[in-house]
Amino acid sequence: MEEDEFHGYPMVTSALVVLFMVAVFIFGHILAGKPLTSLGQQWGCWGYDCVTGRWSVCATLVLGMIVIMIGLLELPLVGRATKVISLILSILWSVWMALGKPVSHPGPARKRKIERQPHWDHVLELPSIGKWRCATAAVSHTLTHKENPSDVQLTGEPAGRQIWTQTPLSTAPQGLDVTITDDVKDFLGIRDFSFDPERNPNAADLPFRCQKVAEWVARGRPLPSNKTAPDTPEAAARKAIQFYQILQSEDGHWAGDYGGPHFLMPGLIIAWYVMGQPEELLSAAQRDAMVHYLRVHQQSDGGWGTHIESPSTMFGSCLCYVGLRLLGVPQDDMCAEKGRTFIRQNGGALYTSSWAKFWLCVLGVMDWAGHHSIPVEMWLLPNWFPFHPARMWCHCRMVYLPMGYLYCSRFAYPRAHTDPVTVSLREELYPDYPDYASIPWESTRSLLAPMDMYSPIPIVMRVVQEVLAVYERPLFKPFRDWLRRPGLAFCADYMAVEDLQTNYVDIGPVNKVMNMLCAWHRDGQKVTPPVTSHFLRIPDYLWVAEDGMKMQGYNGSQSWDTSLAIQGIVESGLADEFPEVCQNAWKYLERTQILSTRTSQSTEAFKYEAAAERQKYYRHVSQGGWPFSTSAHGWPIGDCTSEGMKAMLCLVDLNCIQAGVQEGSCPAMAEKRFQDAVNVILCLQNPDGGFPTYENNRGYGWYEMLNPSDVFGDIMIDYSYVECSSACLQALTAFRTRYPHHRPYEIADAINQGRDFLHSIQRADGSWYGSWACCFTYGCWFGVEGLMAAEGPLGAYSPSVRRACDFLLGKQNENGGWGEDFRSCYDKEWPKEGMEMYGTGGSGVVPTAWALLALMRGRCPDAQAVERGIKYLMVEQSPSGDWPQQGISGVFNRSCGITYTAYRNLFPIWALGRYTQHYLPWVKLREEVLSRNSSD
């Protein structure tokens, strides 16, 4: 090599580095999202797409070519050892990419399992339980405005909304007042509304079900006979639908309890308290019902669990105890004394989790110096930066968004140092420090009780937290304040837009309350119109059952439950016997498709559907999707969109629907709206072939090394899940069958990739881990359904399907059922005792239904095993046609259980219907074929 040539290399390399930086600026900023024709497609933009978290193909090629050119120029200048090391690293990286487990694999069984069991020692009944009534849809809007008169109006579709009130329903048009008579209770087989958590901490939704039965009777409709038990699976399914139609709301959705977590309501109580205890936010009746809920769920050891089936934790105990005290329970009350003893025996509030510490800081009973930094400056990073808050899972970022705002504002209850309750709490919560002022806050940030630790803070995050602790010191204050001001301004703007996009419902209960508090703080600690809009939506999250008033994990599961229920009813072959049920569900689901009706398109949310606004606020395409709850909520989800579209597709050909459309009593559903739903689904597919919940996975697996939550697992990015992937595959297959000419190649490719993903995350034992319910029966049901949809009838012979069926057959109990509880989610392992605690004989109706649906869809040849499972469902069915409430069914973030009271109805209906209409005919046909073959 000539010397002049050698000296020229650094200059060329430097020029290429500069070119690379210029290209990053152009593609990452100037061309980011422009022109954006279709969010979610790599060809849709020229630069970096912050909605999908990906560089465009054009940007990737240009940047990649520059990097290769730099490497080629530098290669002659490096030594042999460097070349060998680079080659080895490249080979290892290639092998890992080809053979390594995908980032969405949930991992093996946990070594650290749940060892303690919860126990209770009281039975209580809410004195005011008979005064509460559930109001839905337009009636709920009317009553909300009647109870909170102001110039501010609720926006968005009223369909699906459900609130609890003591205002007579008859004061609203179409409202109906009823009395819960003994005959109603007799029909449901209950005597009173007393709640015994030791028998079962899961409420059975009795007040709601009694109200619906009473309304049914008041409208002159006959109840199904509860004198004789069905003698065939078809009769059992028919009776179950006869009962379940009684629970359907007038607007067509099925309502129900979606509670379970204990850490949600205390946050609302704290916000109410620091905002001056406004009566229009929480009424006296609501507060009394909340106190009852906290009392009945207190365990024998004095503590509260993270959720209703959890053993006591410091996370649940500290928040529930503070909630009780703020609601007026004195410290010498027996319940308060037991709770305080539990907390003090476990080190005091210094040992609770980070989310609980956050609320204690807001209340002013913990100093912000005791909380790890949540810098809003992170939002100022370039969107394409490897770690950016916008790349996190939406629930995670939408919680840490207001958390960061309140932390960086150092907001705390202004009267904390003079209010008698908070002054007393400063003494009650810290047994080792009688003098609150003497607590060394900075040294307590990382303290955590072992019982709270599900997701230990990784070493990387601990280092980051220590670095941020230095950054928060006074030395850096001028620089920090300079950056923090625009960061706070961005957060305030982002939260305000989230409020508008969701009609002030917000994505979930945690950020709902925090956004409300931030709006109050932003507006000078005054009740301005935006704050009032928040007040009006608080009832959307509150539910009343025999255990009192709770805060739900969402504003309900209406769209999800209704979509699944109607599919089960149609598959049972009995839909024509229930035309009103089907027509009402059709009308509800039509109104619930997001930003697809006149009402929803007349809201502020619709203007933020523009491509530029979606890029600015990191929102995936919404129009055409279906939500988990209501259209007003506004966040589409992959599996909810899929189940919503599947439900509409299975309804569309029913005689009652076609007649209703012709008569004008049912709205028509244009093909374009199904196409919009398909666009939402296709745009969601991740590079691994699977489908996530709300958005594409914008981050990386290593983000979990920065998980700061202590108590939740796998929260940092939107992974691909077996449930979401399966639902999307089924929906695309159903759509392709009806509309074969719309984007056929894209749909076929998406199905093939999704199928491969399902194969890739199946466990060696044949199971799939269910991330959103308990757990392996649920995962297997979705896994088998997805593969059968993608592969057709031959999928039954797939090794994956056969292994899944073998796994389930190996878990069947002697009574014919299947049973697993929350421990299977937490431990990532099938519980040896099954559903022993809150089921029957180790089995439960919901996991049994899931197992049966999987086995029947996979054409399991063991017909006797399936028949035994069906008989278990029939034995467990109540005389009314209902099924008993057993253990908790749902889960989120690996470690927290959540309630789905509708599951005990809709899944047994589906399983019984599939058995009668599809599995039995297949078994008979198979036997005939085998008989002919043997005779030949």
C-alpha positions, -999 to +999 in steps of 0.1 A: +000+000+000+014+035-009+020+058+020-001+086+004-029+061-001-027+050+035-028+086+048-059+092+026-080+066+044-086+086+077-099+115+057-123+093+037-134+075+068-140+108+086-160+120+057-181+089+058-187+093+095-199+128+089-221+115+060-235+089+084-244+116+110-260+137+083-280+107+070-292+100+105-303+136+109-321+136+076-339+103+080-344+105+117-357+141+118-364+158+085-380+127+067-393+110+099-428+098+090-430+117+057-449+109+036-468+085+059-494+067+039-500+037+061-487+035+097-471+001+104-457-006+069-420-002+064-426+013+030-449+039+044-423+065+052-389+077+041-373+081+075-376+068+110-411+058+120-415+064+157-449+046+157-435+013+146-400+019+161-383+011+128-362+028+102-377+027+067-362+004+042-347+033+023-331+047+055-318+012+065-302+007+031-285+041+030-272+039+066-262+003+062-242+010+030-223+038+048-215+016+077-202-012+053-181+013+034-165+025+067-158-011+077-143-019+043-120+011+045-109+003+080-104-034+075-069-031+060-058-010+089-068-034+117-046-062+130-052-099+125-065-104+161-091-077+156-102-094+124-105-128+140-124-114+170-148-095+146-153-127+126-161-148+157-185-121+170-203-120+137-206-158+136-220-159+172-244-131+164-256-149+133-261-182+152-280-164+180-303-146+155-309-179+137-313-203+167-319-181+198-353-179+214-374-149+203-375-119+226-412-127+232-406-161+247-420-159+283-392-180+297-391-212+319-406-218+353-395-194+380-372-206+408-387-182+433-423-193+437-453-183+458-449-200+491-474-182+514-512-185+511-537-158+520-563-163+548-592-143+561-612-145+593-644-125+588-677-124+569-692-090+562-721-075+543-722-040+529-752-023+546-760-001+516-756-028+490-793-028+482-792+009+472-766+006+445-777+001+408-757-003+376-765+022+349-752+018+313-748+036+280-770+067+275-787+063+310-752+065+326-745+097+308-777+113+319-772+102+356-736+114+356-746+149+345-775+149+370-752+140+399-725+165+387-742+194+370-718+216+351-712+230+316-688+202+308-703+173+289-692+137+284-679+130+249-676+099+228-699+070+222-720+062+253-723+025+243-707+002+268-703+027+295-712+012+330-713+031+363-728+025+398-751+050+414-776+054+441-796+079+421-829+062+409-824+050+373-860+060+365-849+097+366-832+091+333-851+083+300-853+045+295-841+040+331-859+013+351-861+010+389-864-024+404-865-041+438-844-071+446-870-095+459-866-129+476-878-146+444-849-130+425-825-143+451-841-177+452-837-180+414-800-173+417-797-195+447-785-169+472-797-157+506-780-124+511-750-104+499-726-114+527-690-119+516-667-146+529-632-142+515-619-173+532-643-194+511-635-173+480-620-138+478-636-135+443-669-117+444-696-134+424-711-101+410-744-108+428-757-073+431-754-068+393-769-102+385-798-097+409-805-063+393-805-077+358-828-106+368-852-082+386-852-059+354-860-090+333-889-099+354-901-063+356-903-062+318-926-092+319-902-118+306-902-154+319-872-168+337-858-202+327-869-230+349-845-238+378-864-270+387-848-295+363-812-300+352-804-303+315-798-339+304-778-332+272-749-308+263-771-290+239-798-285+265-772-273+289-759-247+264-795-236+256-802-231+293-769-212+298-778-188+269-813-183+283-797-172+316-769-152+300-793-132+278-808-118+311-774-102+319-771-085+285-773-047+288-799-027+268-772-014+245-760-050+237-729-055+258-723-077+287-711-059+318-692-074+347-666-070+375-631-063+362-615-057+396-589-077+415-558-055+420-556-038+454-532-010+445-555+009+422-582+024+444-557+038+470-542+059+443-576+074+436-582+080+473-548+098+477-555+120+447-589+129+460-574+137+494-546+160+481-570+178+457-591+189+487-615+160+491-640+172+465-674+156+470-680+156+432-650+133+428-659+108+456-692+110+473-698+099+509-717+068+496-688+058+474-663+064+502-683+042+526-684+014+500-647+017+495-640+014+532-661-018+532-640-032+504-608-025+522-621-040+554-633-073+539-601-079+519-578-074+549-562-107+556-558-125+590-522-113+593-534-077+590-521-071+555-535-068+520-523-086+489-513-070+456-545-085+444-574-104+459-558-139+457-523-127+466-508-133+501-502-100+519-475-078+504-461-045+515-472-030+482-508-038+488-507-032+526-491+002+527-515+016+500-546+000+514-538+011+550-532+047+539-564+045+519-584+035+550-569+063+571-576+089+544-612+077+542-617+085+579-609+053+596-592+063+629-558+048+638-573+030+669-598+011+647-592-026+650-587-029+612-562+000+612-543-014+642-539-048+625-528-032+592-503-010+610-489-039+629-483-059+597-466-029+581-444-022+611-434-058+616-421-058+580-399-027+584-424+000+577-432+019+545-396+023+536-398-014+525-427-010+501-425-010+463-416+019+441-452+025+430-464+027+465-435+050+475-446+073+446-480+077+461-467+083+496-445+111+481-475+126+465-493+125+498-464+141+515-458+113+540-425+103+522-399+127+509-392+127+472-355+121+481-366+086+490-378+079+455-356+071+425-354+097+398-379+097+369-364+124+346-388+139+321-357+150+301-357+115+286-386+127+264-363+152+247-341+126+233-343+119+195-371+095+188-347+072+170-324+070+201-319+033+211-336+040+244-365+065+244-397+065+265-418+063+234-404+029+226-418+014+258-450-005+260-479+020+260-491+011+295-456+015+309-449+049+292-484+063+299-479+056+336-443+069+339-453+100+319-474+115+347-451+099+373-422+118+358-442+150+357-451+148+393-416+137+404-399+165+385-424+190+398-417+177+433-455+180+438-467+169+473-499+175+493-495+212+503-510+207+538-491+175+546-471+191+574-503+205+591-530+180+582-537+158+613-540+126+593-508+130+572-489+142+603-500+111+621-492+089+591-456+102+591-453+086+626-474+054+619-455+042+588-419+043+600-413+023+632-376+027+632-378+065+630-400+082+656-388+115+642-399+119+606-373+145+600-345+122+609-351+096+581-321+093+558-342+093+527-315+089+501-303+056+516-338+041+516-346+044+479-338+008+471-352-008+502-378-035+494-394-063+514-387-097+499-424-105+497-428-076+472-401-086+448-413-103+416-389-086+393-356-077+411-340-045+399-313-056+374-278-045+379-279-023+349-309-004+362-293-001+397-263+016+381-285+039+361-304+048+392-272+057+410-261+078+381-294+096+381-291+101+419-259+121+412-276+140+385-304+150+409-279+167+433-277+205+437-245+207+417-264+200+384-295+221+393-289+249+367-283+224+339-311+201+351-337+229+353-328+241+319-336+207+304-364+200+328-386+229+318-392+218+282-395+182+294-423+191+318-440+212+291-439+182+267-453+159+294-481+183+302-490+185+265-488+148+259-511+141+289-536+166+277-537+150+243-540+115+259-571+129+278-586+142+245-578+110+225-596+089+251-625+113+260-608+116+295-611+079+301-573+074+296-556+041+289-560+027+324-568+035+360-533+043+371-526+070+345-562+081+347-558+092+383-523+106+377-534+125+346-562+140+366-539+151+394-514+165+369-542+185+351-552+199+385-516+208+393-510+223+358-541+245+361-530+261+393-546+235+417-581+245+405-611+226+392-610+237+356-630+222+327-603+196+320-603+186+356-641+184+357-639+162+326-617+139+345-641+139+375-670+128+352-650+097+340-640+084+374-672+064+378-663+045+346-636+027+367-656+019+398-676-013+403-698-025+431-701-061+441-709-079+474-673-070+486-680-033+482-668-007+458-635-013+440-615+003+412-613-018+381-582-026+361-597-009+331-630+009+325-644-026+319-640-055+295-672-049+276-661-053+239-638-082+247-665-102+266-692-094+241-671-104+211-662-138+227-697-144+240-714-139+207-690-162+189-697-189+214-735-184+210-732-186+172-710-217+172-735-234+195-760-234+166-786-218+188-782-182+177-815-182+157-833-190+190-820-157+204-824-131+177-827-102+201-794-111+218-776-113+184-791-080+171-782-061+203-747-075+202-744-065+166-755-030+173-732-026+202-701-039+183-709-017+154-709+014+176-678+002+194-655+001+164-631+030+172-635+063+153-659+047+129-692+063+138-705+098+135-705+102+172-669+092+177-658+112+146-673+143+161-650+142+191-616+159+196-601+124+194-607+121+157-585+150+147-555+132+164-560+103+140-542+124+114-508+109+105-487+138+117-505+138+151-500+100+155-463+105+149-461+134+173-478+114+201-466+079+193-501+065+185-507+035+163-535+038+138-568+036+157-596+040+132-612+006+125-599-012+156-619-025+184-611-017+221-610-039+251-638-019+267-656+010+249-652+031+218-648+062+240-617+046+255-601+049+221-571+025+224-574-003+198-558-037+207-547-064+183-566-093+198-597-071+207-598-059+171-595-094+159-622-108+182-645-079+174-642-084+136-646-122+141-678-116+160-692-093+134-683-118+106-700-147+123-731-125+129-734-110+095-750-140+078-776-147+105-812-143+094-820-120+122-791-097+114-799-095+077-836-089+085-826-062+109-804-045+084-832-046+058-857-033+082-834-006+095-834-018+131-797-029+127-770-007+111-753-020+080-716-028+082-698-017+050-669-038+037-646-007+041-650-010+079-638-046+079-609-034+057-600-008+083-599-034+109-576-056+088-553-026+083-550-022+121-541-059+124-516-060+096-499-029+108-494-045+142-473-075+132-439-076+147-407-085+129-407-119+148-440-127+130-461-124+162-487-098+171-485-075+202-512-059+222-515-022+213-485-013+193-455-027+174-426-037+196-405-005+193-378-015+218-355-044+225-353-073+249-326-055+269-352-029+279-362-053+307-328-046+322-342-011+329-375-023+345-378-002+377-411-016+389-400-043+414-434-060+414-442-065+377-425-086+350-420-079+313-436-045+312-411-025+292-420-033+256-450-046+237-441-083+231-457-107+207-481-130+226-497-163+217-531-149+225-528-118+203-510-137+175-537-164+175-566-140+175-551-120+146-545-151+126-580-163+131-594-128+121-573-126+090-583-161+079-620-153+085-617-120+066-599-137+037-626-163+034-653-136+030-632-110+011-606-129-008-595-100-031-584-075-004-547-074+001-544-112-005-506-114-006-500-093+025-526-113+044-512-146+033-477-135+043-489-123+076-506-156+083-475-176+074-453-155+096-478-157+125-480-194+122-442-198+124-442-175+155-467-198+173-446-228+166-415-209+179-428-201+213-445-234+221-429-250+252-411-283+250-439-300+269-465-289+243-480-260+262-481-223+256-478-198+284-508-176+286-498-140+295-533-126+300-552-153+319-545-183+341-527-197+321-516-228+302-551-240+293-557-204+281-525-204+261-531-238+246-566-228+235-552-198+216-522-217+203-543-245+189-569-221+175-543-201+158-525-230+142-557-246+130-568-213+114-534-208+097-530-245+086-566-255+080-580-290+087-545-306+082-534-286+112-549-312+134-520-335+123-494-309+131-469-321+157-474-288+176-512-294+179-508-330+188-483-321+216-506-295+229-535-320+231-512-345+248-502-319+273-538-311+282-548-347+284-520-352+309-534-325+332-570-337+333-583-344+368-603-374+380-636-354+380-631-347+343-621-311+346-590-291+345-578-266+371-551-241+375-550-209+394-530-177+396-499-195+407-494-209+372-490-174+359-467-162+387-446-194+389-448-201+351-455-237+361-486-258+363-497-259+399-496-294+413-528-289+433-546-275+403-575-252+413-578-267+448-584-235+467-612-219+447-625-247+425-641-282+429-619-312+432-589-293+418-609-282+387-626-251+375-653-244+349-632-217+331-600-237+326-620-268+318-638-249+290-605-236+277-590-271+276-620-285+259-621-258+233-584-265+225-589-303+224-620-301+202-605-276+178-574-298+175-596-328+168-584-347+198-591-384+192-596-392+229-634-386+228-639-401+262-616-374+278-636-347+261-669-362+272-657-363+308-648-326+306-683-318+292-699-338+319-679-318+345-693-285+331-729-299+332-725-310+368-712-276+379-740-257+361-764-240+386-801-247+383-806-212+369-782-219+340-754-199+356-721-213+369-704-205+402-677-179+406-645-197+413-609-186+412-595-155+395-592-160+357-572-131+344-536-119+349-514-091+337-476-085+338-470-120+351-477-111+388-512-095+392-545-113+390-576-097+376-613-106+376-635-116+346-668-126+360-682-131+325-658-159+318-678-184+339-707-180+315-693-174+280-666-201+279-687-230+291-714-219+266-688-220+239-674-254+249-708-270+251-719-256+218-687-267+200-691-302+214-727-305+201-723-288+168-688-297+157-669-322+178-696-349+182-704-350+144-666-353+137-663-381+162-692-400+147-678-395+112-644-406+123-658-438+139-677-445+107-646-441+086-625-463+110-653-489+110-654-490+072-616-492+070-615-521+095-642-540+076-624-536+043 
